[in-house]
């Protein structure tokens, strides 16, 4: 009896496949209730997109802060003769690795999420010093007072900094 039912289900699926214009939901989902459930999950995933992109942007920014913290803790302040471009590249690569790891952990591996993470890294790379100027005490607890004084001495508040070029905001 169960074998006959399985055979008729198989034949029904074959007929749906042979029909012109049979879509994926019609071919692979046998029951009408299952189709509605799958559509509901897809609709819910699409509606959450406006929340996940800012989360990915924030994860990118946090990953750059984490990369700078790791490089500072293990390498200290860069020497006076250090190449700033190499320091920037090392921070960016480590931040990109941390962003990819966090994207895997939080299931944010779509193109828009990865692009938002890269944009978060770029935003933090150019504007993080403004946060140091706003709250030096908190940053001194995370990094060190010496690091905070170095950042405050070499940058100006309310600017975007990239490779030594400073762009005033507002």
C-alpha positions as CSV (number, residue, x, y, z in Angstrom):
1,X,0.0,0.0,0.0
2,X,2.8,2.4,0.9
3,X,4.7,1.5,-2.2
4,X,1.7,2.2,-4.4
5,X,1.2,5.6,-2.7
6,X,4.9,6.4,-3.3
7,X,4.6,5.5,-6.9
8,X,1.6,7.7,-7.4
9,X,3.4,10.6,-5.7
10,X,6.3,10.1,-8.0
11,X,4.1,10.0,-11.1
12,X,2.4,13.2,-9.9
13,X,5.7,14.9,-9.6
14,X,6.8,13.7,-13.1
15,X,3.5,15.2,-14.5
16,X,4.2,18.5,-12.8
17,X,7.7,18.6,-14.2
18,X,6.5,17.8,-17.7
19,X,4.0,20.7,-17.5
20,X,5.2,23.8,-19.2
21,X,6.3,26.6,-16.8
22,X,6.6,24.4,-13.7
23,X,8.6,26.3,-11.2
24,X,10.9,25.1,-8.4
25,X,8.2,25.3,-5.8
26,X,5.8,23.3,-7.9
27,X,8.4,20.6,-8.7
28,X,10.0,20.0,-5.4
29,X,7.2,20.6,-2.9
30,X,4.6,17.9,-2.9
31,X,2.0,19.5,-0.6
32,X,0.3,22.8,-0.9
33,X,0.9,23.5,2.8
34,X,4.6,23.2,2.4
35,X,4.6,25.7,-0.5
36,X,3.0,28.3,1.8
37,X,5.5,27.6,4.5
38,X,8.5,28.0,2.2
39,X,7.1,31.3,0.8
40,X,6.6,32.6,4.3
41,X,10.2,31.9,5.2
42,X,11.4,33.7,2.0
43,X,9.2,36.7,2.7
44,X,10.4,36.9,6.3
45,X,14.1,36.8,5.1
46,X,13.5,39.6,2.7
47,X,11.8,41.8,5.2
48,X,14.7,41.5,7.6
49,X,17.2,42.9,5.1
50,X,16.8,46.5,6.2
51,X,18.1,45.4,9.7
52,X,20.9,43.1,8.6
53,X,22.7,45.6,6.4
54,X,23.3,48.2,9.2
55,X,24.4,45.3,11.4
56,X,26.9,44.2,8.8
57,X,28.1,47.8,8.6
58,X,28.6,47.9,12.3
59,X,30.4,44.6,12.3
60,X,32.8,45.9,9.7
61,X,33.6,49.0,11.9
62,X,34.0,46.8,15.0
63,X,36.3,44.5,13.2
64,X,38.6,47.3,12.3
65,X,38.7,48.4,16.0
66,X,39.4,44.8,16.9
67,X,42.2,44.6,14.3
68,X,43.8,47.8,15.5
69,X,43.6,46.5,19.1
70,X,45.2,43.2,18.2
71,X,48.0,44.9,16.2
72,X,48.5,47.4,19.1
73,X,48.6,44.7,21.8
74,X,51.0,42.4,19.9
75,X,53.1,45.0,18.1
76,X,52.8,48.2,20.2
77,X,52.9,51.7,18.7
78,X,54.5,51.7,15.2
79,X,58.1,52.9,15.1
80,X,58.8,56.4,13.8
81,X,60.3,54.9,10.6
82,X,57.4,52.5,10.0
83,X,55.6,52.7,6.7
84,X,52.1,54.0,7.4
85,X,50.8,52.4,4.2
86,X,51.9,49.0,5.4
87,X,50.3,49.6,8.8
88,X,47.1,50.6,7.1
89,X,47.1,47.5,4.8
90,X,47.8,45.2,7.8
91,X,44.9,46.7,9.7
92,X,42.6,46.5,6.7
93,X,43.5,42.8,5.9
94,X,43.1,41.8,9.5
95,X,39.8,43.7,9.8
96,X,38.6,42.0,6.6
97,X,39.4,38.6,8.0
98,X,37.6,39.4,11.3
99,X,34.6,40.8,9.3
100,X,34.4,37.6,7.2
101,X,34.6,35.5,10.4
102,X,31.8,37.5,12.0
103,X,29.8,37.3,8.8
104,X,30.0,33.5,9.0
105,X,29.0,33.5,12.6
106,X,26.0,35.8,12.1
107,X,25.0,34.4,8.7
108,X,25.6,37.6,6.8
109,X,27.4,36.2,3.8
110,X,25.3,37.8,1.0
111,X,27.0,40.3,-1.3
112,X,25.2,43.3,0.2
113,X,26.3,42.3,3.7
114,X,29.9,41.8,2.7
115,X,29.8,45.2,0.9
116,X,28.4,46.8,4.0
117,X,31.1,45.2,6.1
118,X,33.8,46.6,3.8
119,X,32.1,50.0,3.9
120,X,32.1,49.8,7.7
121,X,35.8,49.1,7.7
122,X,36.4,52.1,5.4
123,X,34.3,54.3,7.6
124,X,36.1,53.3,10.8
125,X,39.4,53.6,9.1
126,X,38.7,57.3,8.2
127,X,36.6,58.4,11.2
128,X,37.7,56.4,14.3
129,X,40.0,59.1,15.5
130,X,36.9,61.3,16.0
131,X,35.6,58.9,18.6
132,X,39.0,59.0,20.3
133,X,38.7,62.8,20.5
134,X,35.2,62.6,21.9
135,X,35.9,60.0,24.6
136,X,39.6,59.7,25.3
137,X,39.2,58.1,28.8
138,X,37.2,55.1,27.4
139,X,39.7,54.6,24.6
140,X,42.6,54.8,27.0
141,X,41.1,51.9,29.0
142,X,40.9,49.8,25.8
143,X,44.2,50.7,24.2
144,X,46.5,52.8,26.4
145,X,46.9,56.4,27.4
146,X,50.0,56.6,25.2
147,X,48.0,55.5,22.2
148,X,45.2,58.0,22.9
149,X,47.7,60.9,23.2
150,X,49.4,59.8,20.0
151,X,46.1,59.8,18.1
152,X,45.0,63.1,19.6
153,X,48.3,64.7,18.8
154,X,48.4,63.6,15.2
155,X,44.8,64.1,14.2
156,X,42.2,66.8,14.4
157,X,38.6,66.3,15.6
158,X,35.7,66.5,13.2
159,X,37.7,65.3,10.2
160,X,38.1,62.3,8.0
161,X,41.7,61.1,7.8
162,X,43.1,58.9,5.1
163,X,46.8,58.4,4.4
164,X,47.7,61.7,6.0
165,X,45.1,63.7,4.1
166,X,42.6,65.5,6.3
167,X,39.1,66.4,5.2
168,X,37.1,68.7,7.5
169,X,33.5,67.7,8.3
170,X,30.8,70.4,8.4
